[in-house]
Amino acid sequence: MVVLESIVPVLLLILFGGALSRMRFFQESFFKDLNRLTYYWGLPSLLLYKVAEIDLQSEAGLGLLYTMLIVISASIALAYALVFLLKVPRESIGAFVQGSYRGNLAFVGFPVVYFALGQEGLDLGMFTSGICILTYNTTSVTLLILHSKDKSGSPWQAIWKHGLRNPLILACCLGFALNLASLEIPVMARRSLVAVGQLALPLALIGLGAGLKLEELRGKLSLSVIASLINVAFSPLLGYFVGRSLGLDDTSLKVAVIFLSCPTAVFSYVLAEMLGNDGIMARNIVILSTLLSIVSLVIAIAAI
């Protein structure tokens, strides 16, 4: 029953978004604007006031962060090993590796953790999300530039534009700065942030459902399936054993496995195309990993 109570609301919101899109209840541009609202304002508002108030000395939070970083590194290493073993085409390497480890913490991880574990789980997730999102962004941009068909332009400029100048990262940095300086957010400002932040989680799932279009799957799917399985099967399984070895408590371990079960972030497809990589493979991985992650997330909630 706990599993159903945790995952069914998530699935219903995703299906609701898909139904709205299929019914053409709103124009397609509406969902793009909805995702922009969530990405640029809703989620940053949530992150800002949460990070500003978390306990930065939390051993559980640090253990969770170490687990995430170890598994991210291992997933990248495995993906590169498979690049050579499977002879992945040069123009597809960036999309393949990025799709093997980059999780959608903001649009999937936060809502699932909140519905499954409540406020305690969400607070732990906020502790580690800033560093993880920074890691995802900078490594993704770097490897996409390394394997880009277009070598023109400054790599540092691309890392700044697409990796560091990210509203989620900026919100985390501001939240950490306020936390370290022991500065409280004024009551009126905090209430405004809370109100906007509360919109973020349901809107993220509705937007995800609206953008999930199976008819856009095309091309050779075998490599896309492998990358998706590394992301939503290998990563959470390894995360479970790493978390256990580091002595994570049950809540922290479940947050880690949920985060590592998250599908490839939608922005990875946009980024792959912008930086001259295989956009078709990147889009396939987003769609396939989203579908496969439903199984991983159910197992993560039920089995731990």
Secondary structure, 3 states (H helix, E strand, C coil): CHHHHHHHHHHHHHHHHHHHHHCCCCCHHHHHHHHHHHHHHHHHHHHHHHHHHCCCCCHHHHHHHHHHHHHHHHHHHHHHHHHHHCCCCHHHHHHHHHHCCCECHHHHHHHHHHHHHHHHHHHHHHHHHHHHHHHHHHHHHHHHHHCCCCCCCCHHHHHHHHHHCCHHHHHHHHHHHHHHCCCCCCHHHHHHHHHHHHHHHHHHHHHHHHHCCHHHCCCCCHHHHHHHHHHHHHHHHHHHHHHHHCCCCHHHHHHHHHHHCCCECCHHHHHHHHCCCCHHHHHHHHHHHHHHHHHHHHHHHHHC
